Amino acid sequence: MRREPARRVQGLTVRLADLSWPDVAARAAAGAILAVPVGATEQHGPHLPLSTDTDIALALCDRLSEKRPDVLVAPAVAFGSSGEHAGFAGTLSIGQEATELLLVELGRSASETFTRLLFVSAHGGNTGPVSRAVARLRAESRDVGVFTPRWDGDPHAGRPETALQLALRPGGVRMDQAVVGDLRPLGEVLPLLREGGVRAVTPTGVLGDPTTATEAYGRTLLDDLTAQLVSFVDSWA
């Protein structure tokens, strides 16, 4: 019996790992974009899960796939460059060089199937490795894009990220454990972060105030970030 390629309906997320290779081949031949969520496994204060950055990146890719029928979502890259969070239990960092190499090799492999590849990176510590990996892949004539979600306000484990997790995984947020962290502007504490990591700035790992976060704000922020991502891909693809 002839195998029909899986059909794609707008409004549904399609995960690469859920498809067979003939399904993937058919979608790639039709011009599918592979979106790769790039996150981290690192501390986000006493109230948020270690998967926070990965959760946000994956959620954005899923929502992009819901909006655009030509987007497939790759399994998330859950490890990155998180050395600045050393000293907090559970943080798993592979460093900048390994992160860059991982993404370069992943991009080269993905390019054998897909003509367009998009990295969605939700961890600030990955900015350098991701940028260098994308530059290298582009120098090899591969069509690669990168989107990094940005928001105003607290830089780490504060109101924005807590609100996003309340919208995405409320069961994983322990608001009873949320505490106010270091409230100084990022530019003021950045030299301290570079010299001694987050531990040198705040014993809780929080930069900002998560206690004011709400699910409603998280939904609004998620909608805004999704719109930014869709606009980026519309203009790129």
C-alpha positions in Angstrom: 0.0 0.0 0.0 1.3 3.4 -0.9 2.3 5.5 2.1 0.8 9.0 2.2 2.9 11.7 3.7 1.6 13.0 7.0 -0.7 16.0 6.6 0.0 19.3 8.2 -2.8 21.3 9.7 -2.3 24.9 10.8 -2.8 25.2 14.6 -1.0 22.0 15.4 2.6 21.6 16.5 4.7 19.1 14.5 7.7 17.6 16.3 10.5 16.2 14.2 11.0 13.2 16.6 7.4 12.1 16.1 7.7 11.6 12.4 9.2 8.8 10.3 12.0 9.6 7.8 9.7 9.4 4.7 7.4 12.0 6.4 10.4 14.2 7.1 11.7 13.8 3.6 8.3 14.9 2.1 8.2 17.9 4.3 11.8 18.9 3.7 11.1 18.6 -0.1 8.2 21.0 0.3 10.6 23.6 2.0 10.1 22.9 5.7 12.1 24.9 8.2 13.7 23.1 11.1 13.4 25.1 14.4 15.8 24.0 17.1 15.1 25.1 20.7 18.3 25.9 22.4 18.1 26.1 26.2 20.1 25.1 29.3 19.9 23.1 32.5 20.7 25.6 35.2 19.5 27.1 38.4 16.6 29.6 38.3 16.3 30.5 41.9 14.6 28.4 44.6 11.2 28.7 42.9 11.8 27.7 39.2 12.8 24.4 37.6 16.3 24.0 36.1 14.6 23.5 32.7 13.2 27.1 32.5 15.3 28.3 29.5 14.7 25.1 27.6 11.0 25.2 28.4 10.7 28.8 27.0 12.7 28.0 23.8 10.6 24.9 23.2 7.3 26.7 23.8 8.3 29.4 21.3 9.2 26.8 18.7 5.9 25.0 19.3 3.9 28.2 18.9 5.9 29.1 15.7 5.0 25.7 14.3 1.3 26.3 15.2 1.4 29.6 13.2 3.4 28.4 10.2 2.7 25.1 8.5 6.2 24.8 7.2 8.0 24.6 10.6 9.1 21.4 12.2 10.3 21.4 15.8 13.5 19.6 16.6 14.2 18.0 20.0 15.5 20.7 22.4 19.2 21.2 23.1 18.9 21.1 26.9 22.6 21.8 27.7 24.6 24.9 27.0 27.1 27.3 28.4 26.0 27.9 32.0 29.4 28.3 33.8 28.2 31.6 35.4 25.8 29.5 37.4 28.4 27.2 38.9 28.0 26.5 42.6 24.2 26.1 42.4 23.2 22.4 42.7 21.9 20.9 39.5 23.4 23.3 37.0 24.9 21.3 34.1 27.2 23.2 31.8 29.1 22.0 28.7 30.9 25.3 28.2 31.2 27.7 25.3 33.4 25.6 23.0 31.4 22.5 23.4 28.1 24.4 22.9 29.5 26.0 19.7 30.7 22.7 18.3 27.5 20.9 19.2 25.5 23.5 17.2 27.9 23.6 14.3 27.7 19.8 13.9 24.0 19.7 14.5 23.6 22.4 11.8 25.7 20.5 9.3 23.7 17.4 9.9 20.4 19.1 9.7 21.4 20.8 6.5 21.6 17.4 4.8 17.8 17.3 5.0 16.6 20.9 5.4 17.5 24.0 3.4 16.6 26.3 6.2 17.5 26.0 9.9 16.5 28.2 12.8 18.0 28.3 16.3 15.7 29.7 19.0 18.0 30.3 21.9 16.5 31.3 25.3 19.6 31.3 27.5 21.8 34.5 27.6 24.9 32.5 28.3 24.6 30.8 24.9 24.7 34.0 23.0 28.4 33.9 22.1 28.5 30.2 21.1 25.2 30.4 19.1 26.4 33.5 17.3 29.7 31.9 16.4 28.1 28.7 15.3 25.6 30.5 13.1 28.4 32.6 11.5 30.4 29.4 10.8 27.4 27.7 9.2 26.6 30.7 7.1 30.2 30.8 6.0 29.7 27.3 4.7 26.8 28.6 2.6 24.0 27.2 4.9 20.8 29.1 5.3 20.7 29.5 9.1 18.8 32.0 11.3 18.8 32.7 15.0 16.2 34.2 17.2 16.9 35.2 20.9 13.8 36.2 22.9 14.3 39.5 24.8 12.2 41.3 27.3 12.5 44.3 29.6 13.0 43.9 33.3 14.6 41.3 35.4 17.4 39.4 33.7 17.3 36.0 35.5 14.7 34.1 37.5 12.8 37.3 38.1 9.3 38.5 37.1 9.4 37.8 33.3 10.8 34.2 33.5 8.6 33.4 36.5 5.5 34.7 34.7 6.4 32.7 31.6 6.7 29.5 33.6 3.4 30.3 35.3 1.8 30.4 31.8 3.7 27.3 30.6 4.1 25.0 33.5 2.4 26.4 36.6 2.8 23.1 38.4 6.6 23.5 38.3 6.6 27.0 39.9 6.9 27.3 43.7 5.7 30.8 44.4 5.9 30.1 48.1 9.7 29.8 47.6 10.0 32.9 45.5 12.3 35.6 47.0 13.5 39.0 45.9 17.0 38.8 44.5 19.6 41.4 43.5 17.7 44.4 42.1 20.7 46.3 40.7 20.6 47.0 36.9 22.4 44.3 34.9 25.0 46.8 33.6 26.0 47.5 37.2 26.5 43.9 38.3 27.8 42.6 35.0 31.5 43.0 36.0 30.8 41.0 39.1 29.0 38.3 37.2 31.9 38.0 34.8 34.5 37.8 37.5 32.7 35.5 40.0 29.5 34.3 38.4 26.0 34.7 39.8 27.0 33.3 43.1 29.1 36.4 43.7 26.1 38.6 43.3 23.2 36.7 44.8 23.1 33.6 47.1 19.6 32.7 45.8 20.5 32.8 42.1 17.8 35.4 41.5 18.4 38.7 39.6 15.2 40.6 40.1 11.9 40.2 41.9 9.8 37.1 41.0 7.2 37.7 43.7 5.2 40.1 41.5 4.9 37.6 38.6 1.4 36.5 37.4 0.2 34.0 34.9 -1.7 36.7 33.0 1.5 38.7 32.5 3.2 35.5 31.4 0.6 34.8 28.7 0.9 38.4 27.5 4.7 38.1 27.3 4.5 34.8 25.6 2.1 36.2 23.0 4.5 39.1 22.4 7.6 36.9 22.0 5.7 34.6 19.7 4.7 37.5 17.5 8.3 38.7 17.4 9.4 35.2 16.4 6.8 34.8 13.7 7.6 38.2 12.3 11.3 37.3 12.3 10.7 34.1 10.4 8.2 35.8 8.0 10.8 38.3 7.0 13.6 35.7 6.8 11.9 32.8 5.1 
